[in-house]
């Protein structure tokens, strides 16, 4: 993967973190787990924003470009964070469609 696709992956994970945080903040009956996520997700966002800045500025040399490429691999913490955030988002997002309609 090139630096551009890695940057896109970082943006994707960053957007997921924003979405999940929005759902957590809007949730009623905040549990201990949700409070913990509400504290930890912004810390992840800070790191992701720093990575995004470095990915956008690939003039950092060959060593940084190699690091950015490694981040895009499916076995990396960045990838796993994206999968985890997607799972959390699915659990927290409001249900729509037929099921919600019938629960009225």
C-alpha positions as a Markdown table, in Angstrom:
| # | Residue | x | y | z |
|---|---|---|---|---|
| 1 | Unk | 0.0 | 0.0 | 0.0 |
| 2 | Unk | 1.2 | 3.5 | -0.7 |
| 3 | Unk | 1.1 | 6.5 | 1.6 |
| 4 | Unk | -2.1 | 7.8 | 0.1 |
| 5 | Unk | -4.1 | 4.6 | 0.8 |
| 6 | Unk | -2.6 | 4.5 | 4.3 |
| 7 | Unk | -3.7 | 8.1 | 4.8 |
| 8 | Unk | -7.2 | 7.1 | 3.7 |
| 9 | Unk | -7.2 | 4.2 | 6.2 |
| 10 | Unk | -6.3 | 6.6 | 9.0 |
| 11 | Unk | -9.0 | 9.0 | 7.9 |
| 12 | Unk | -11.5 | 6.1 | 7.9 |
| 13 | Unk | -10.6 | 5.0 | 11.4 |
| 14 | Unk | -10.6 | 8.6 | 12.6 |
| 15 | Unk | -14.2 | 9.1 | 11.2 |
| 16 | Unk | -15.3 | 5.9 | 12.9 |
| 17 | Unk | -13.9 | 7.2 | 16.2 |
| 18 | Unk | -15.9 | 10.4 | 15.8 |
| 19 | Unk | -19.1 | 8.5 | 15.0 |
| 20 | Unk | -18.7 | 6.2 | 18.0 |
| 21 | Unk | -17.9 | 9.1 | 20.3 |
| 22 | Unk | -21.0 | 10.8 | 19.1 |
| 23 | Unk | -23.2 | 7.8 | 19.8 |
| 24 | Unk | -21.7 | 7.4 | 23.3 |
| 25 | Unk | -22.2 | 11.1 | 24.2 |
| 26 | Unk | -25.8 | 10.9 | 23.0 |
| 27 | Unk | -26.6 | 7.6 | 24.8 |
| 28 | Unk | -28.8 | 7.7 | 27.9 |
| 29 | Unk | -27.9 | 5.5 | 30.9 |
| 30 | Unk | -24.2 | 5.8 | 30.5 |
| 31 | Unk | -22.5 | 2.7 | 31.8 |
| 32 | Unk | -19.0 | 2.3 | 33.2 |
| 33 | Unk | -17.8 | 0.8 | 29.8 |
| 34 | Unk | -19.3 | 3.8 | 27.9 |
| 35 | Unk | -17.6 | 6.3 | 30.2 |
| 36 | Unk | -14.3 | 4.5 | 29.7 |
| 37 | Unk | -14.7 | 4.6 | 25.9 |
| 38 | Unk | -15.7 | 8.3 | 26.1 |
| 39 | Unk | -12.3 | 8.9 | 27.8 |
| 40 | Unk | -10.2 | 6.6 | 25.7 |
| 41 | Unk | -11.5 | 7.4 | 22.2 |
| 42 | Unk | -10.2 | 11.0 | 22.2 |
| 43 | Unk | -6.8 | 9.7 | 23.1 |
| 44 | Unk | -6.9 | 7.5 | 20.1 |
| 45 | Unk | -8.1 | 10.4 | 18.0 |
| 46 | Unk | -5.1 | 12.5 | 19.0 |
| 47 | Unk | -2.7 | 9.7 | 17.9 |
| 48 | Unk | -4.7 | 9.3 | 14.6 |
| 49 | Unk | -4.5 | 13.0 | 13.9 |
| 50 | Unk | -0.7 | 12.9 | 14.4 |
| 51 | Unk | -0.4 | 9.9 | 12.1 |
| 52 | Unk | -2.6 | 11.7 | 9.5 |
| 53 | Unk | -0.4 | 14.7 | 9.7 |
| 54 | Unk | 2.7 | 12.6 | 9.1 |
| 55 | Unk | 1.0 | 10.6 | 6.3 |
| 56 | Unk | 0.0 | 13.8 | 4.6 |
| 57 | Unk | 3.6 | 15.0 | 4.8 |
| 58 | Unk | 5.4 | 12.1 | 3.3 |
| 59 | Unk | 8.5 | 14.2 | 2.8 |
| 60 | Unk | 9.7 | 12.8 | 6.1 |
| 61 | Unk | 12.0 | 10.4 | 4.3 |
| 62 | Unk | 12.2 | 6.7 | 3.4 |
| 63 | Unk | 12.0 | 5.5 | 7.0 |
| 64 | Unk | 8.7 | 7.3 | 7.6 |
| 65 | Unk | 7.3 | 6.1 | 4.3 |
| 66 | Unk | 8.1 | 2.5 | 5.4 |
| 67 | Unk | 6.4 | 3.0 | 8.7 |
| 68 | Unk | 3.3 | 4.4 | 7.1 |
| 69 | Unk | 3.1 | 1.4 | 4.7 |
| 70 | Unk | 3.4 | -1.0 | 7.7 |
| 71 | Unk | 0.5 | 0.7 | 9.4 |
| 72 | Unk | -1.8 | -0.3 | 6.6 |
| 73 | Unk | -1.3 | -4.0 | 7.1 |
| 74 | Unk | -4.3 | -6.0 | 8.3 |
| 75 | Unk | -2.4 | -7.3 | 11.4 |
| 76 | Unk | -1.6 | -3.8 | 12.8 |
| 77 | Unk | -3.2 | -2.0 | 15.8 |
| 78 | Unk | -4.6 | 0.6 | 13.4 |
| 79 | Unk | -6.5 | -2.1 | 11.4 |
| 80 | Unk | -7.7 | -3.7 | 14.6 |
| 81 | Unk | -8.8 | -0.4 | 16.1 |
| 82 | Unk | -10.9 | 0.2 | 12.9 |
| 83 | Unk | -12.5 | -3.2 | 13.3 |
| 84 | Unk | -13.2 | -2.6 | 17.0 |
| 85 | Unk | -14.7 | 0.8 | 16.4 |
| 86 | Unk | -16.9 | -0.6 | 13.6 |
| 87 | Unk | -18.2 | -3.2 | 16.0 |
| 88 | Unk | -18.9 | -0.7 | 18.7 |
| 89 | Unk | -20.6 | 1.6 | 16.2 |
| 90 | Unk | -22.8 | -1.2 | 15.0 |
| 91 | Unk | -23.8 | -1.9 | 18.6 |
| 92 | Unk | -24.5 | 1.7 | 19.5 |
| 93 | Unk | -26.1 | 3.2 | 16.4 |
| 94 | Unk | -29.9 | 3.6 | 16.5 |
| 95 | Unk | -31.7 | 0.7 | 14.9 |
| 96 | Unk | -33.7 | 1.6 | 11.8 |
| 97 | Unk | -36.1 | 0.0 | 9.5 |
| 98 | Unk | -38.7 | -2.7 | 10.0 |
| 99 | Unk | -37.7 | -3.9 | 13.5 |
| 100 | Unk | -37.9 | -0.4 | 14.9 |
| 101 | Unk | -41.2 | 0.3 | 13.1 |
| 102 | Unk | -42.8 | -2.8 | 14.6 |
| 103 | Unk | -41.7 | -1.9 | 18.2 |
| 104 | Unk | -43.9 | 1.1 | 18.3 |
